[in-house]
Amino acid sequence: MSYDTNYVRIKGRLGRDAEVRYNAEGVAVAKFTVATSEQWKTANGEKKERTEWHTVTAFKWVAEDCAGLLKGERVVVEGSIRTNKWTGKDGVERTDKEILATVVDCIETRNRKREASPAGAAPAGGTALPAGGTTEIPKAAATPLPAAGGVVDPNDDDLPF
């Protein structure tokens, strides 16, 4: 995935439990919504808030790892935006946008009872999340780290990123 063409990263709360189903080919597909909010004050001091809702779709093992995500949990989602167009039954052309997730990282859990379950065990009705809750599609080539004790010059144009 090229980060300069069609890349999005959002942080918000799940609007409902993630729903995982399998298509005819047996591929896992997860769908859920994420709410992002911004708050501000008007010139006269009145507090305002706006919430945006994002539809998220994940496939394969990223989708399977989303099965344990619950409404209200905070997540970071990375991926690309896709626009879907269709004509409704009433003949009106419609469009919507969705995020095709390549990374789903649970950063704050809610309503989970992990005290009684061993580390890494799945919440009721879901699959286990890996340590840290990250479900990321591996990148083709890893960025090498500087040698131990080495100092990285941020002004060096030869940095690998």
C-alpha positions in Angstrom: 0.0 0.0 0.0 1.3 3.4 -0.9 0.9 5.9 1.9 0.7 8.9 -0.5 -2.2 7.9 -2.7 -5.2 6.4 -0.8 -4.4 6.0 2.9 -6.5 6.8 5.9 -5.9 6.4 9.7 -8.6 7.1 12.2 -8.9 6.7 15.9 -12.4 6.4 17.4 -14.9 4.2 19.2 -16.8 1.2 17.8 -20.5 2.0 17.2 -21.5 -1.6 17.5 -19.9 -5.0 18.0 -17.8 -6.1 15.0 -19.7 -8.7 12.9 -17.7 -11.4 11.1 -19.2 -13.5 8.4 -17.8 -15.8 5.7 -18.4 -15.3 2.0 -19.1 -18.1 -0.5 -15.4 -18.7 -0.9 -14.9 -19.1 2.8 -13.1 -15.7 3.3 -13.8 -13.9 6.5 -15.4 -10.4 6.2 -15.8 -8.1 9.2 -18.0 -5.1 9.2 -18.3 -2.4 11.9 -18.7 1.3 12.4 -16.3 3.7 14.1 -17.3 7.1 15.4 -14.8 10.0 15.4 -15.6 13.3 17.2 -14.3 16.8 17.4 -15.1 19.4 19.9 -14.7 23.2 19.9 -16.0 26.4 21.3 -17.7 29.1 19.3 -16.7 32.8 19.5 -19.3 33.3 22.3 -18.0 30.3 24.3 -20.7 27.8 23.4 -19.4 24.2 23.3 -20.0 22.3 20.0 -19.3 18.7 19.0 -19.5 16.9 15.6 -19.4 13.2 15.2 -18.5 11.4 11.9 -19.5 7.8 11.4 -17.2 5.6 9.3 -18.1 2.1 7.9 -15.1 -0.3 8.2 -14.7 -3.6 6.3 -11.8 -6.0 6.9 -11.0 -9.3 5.1 -9.2 -12.6 5.8 -7.3 -12.9 9.1 -7.6 -9.2 9.9 -11.4 -9.7 9.8 -11.1 -12.9 12.0 -9.2 -10.9 14.6 -11.9 -8.3 14.7 -14.5 -10.8 16.0 -13.8 -9.9 19.6 -14.2 -6.1 19.2 -17.1 -4.7 21.2 -19.2 -1.6 21.0 -17.6 1.4 22.7 -14.0 0.1 22.5 -11.4 2.6 21.1 -9.6 1.4 18.0 -7.1 2.7 15.4 -8.0 1.7 11.9 -5.7 2.1 8.9 -6.5 1.3 5.3 -7.9 2.9 2.2 -11.2 4.6 1.3 -13.5 3.0 -1.3 -16.6 4.7 -2.8 -19.5 2.4 -3.6 -22.2 3.5 -6.0 -25.6 1.8 -6.7 -29.1 2.5 -7.7 -31.7 1.9 -5.0 -35.1 0.2 -5.5 -36.6 3.7 -5.8 -34.4 4.4 -8.9 -32.3 7.0 -7.0 -28.5 6.7 -7.5 -26.7 6.5 -4.1 -23.1 6.5 -2.9 -21.3 5.7 0.3 -17.7 5.4 1.4 -16.1 2.7 3.5 -12.7 2.1 4.9 -11.0 -1.1 3.7 -8.9 -1.9 6.8 -5.4 -3.4 6.6 -4.7 -2.6 10.3 -7.2 -2.7 13.2 -5.6 -2.0 16.6 -7.7 -2.1 19.8 -6.3 0.6 22.1 -8.9 0.6 24.9 -11.2 -2.3 25.8 -14.6 -2.1 27.5 -17.0 -4.6 29.0 -14.5 -7.4 28.8 -14.1 -9.9 31.6 -10.5 -10.9 31.2 -9.8 -11.5 34.9 -11.1 -15.1 34.8 -9.5 -15.9 31.4 -5.8 -16.6 30.7 -3.8 -14.0 28.8 -4.7 -13.9 25.1 -7.9 -15.8 25.6 -10.8 -14.8 23.5 -13.7 -12.7 25.0 -17.0 -14.4 25.0 -18.2 -15.0 21.5 -15.1 -13.8 19.8 -11.6 -14.7 18.8 -8.5 -13.9 20.7 -6.7 -10.7 19.8 -2.9 -10.9 19.6 -0.8 -9.2 22.3 -1.5 -5.5 22.0 -4.6 -6.1 19.9 -2.9 -5.4 16.6 -4.1 -7.1 13.5 -1.8 -5.9 10.7 -1.1 -7.2 7.2 2.7 -7.7 7.0 4.6 -5.2 4.9 6.7 -6.4 2.0 10.0 -5.2 3.4 10.8 -4.1 7.0 12.5 -0.8 7.6 15.9 -1.6 9.2 16.7 -0.2 12.6 19.9 1.7 13.3 22.7 -0.3 14.8 22.8 -0.6 18.6 24.2 2.6 20.1 23.9 4.3 16.7 22.5 7.8 16.4 20.1 8.6 13.7 20.5 12.1 12.2 16.9 13.3 11.3 18.4 15.6 8.6 20.0 12.7 6.8 18.4 12.2 3.4 19.4 8.6 3.2 17.0 7.5 6.0 15.0 4.4 4.9 11.6 6.1 5.4 
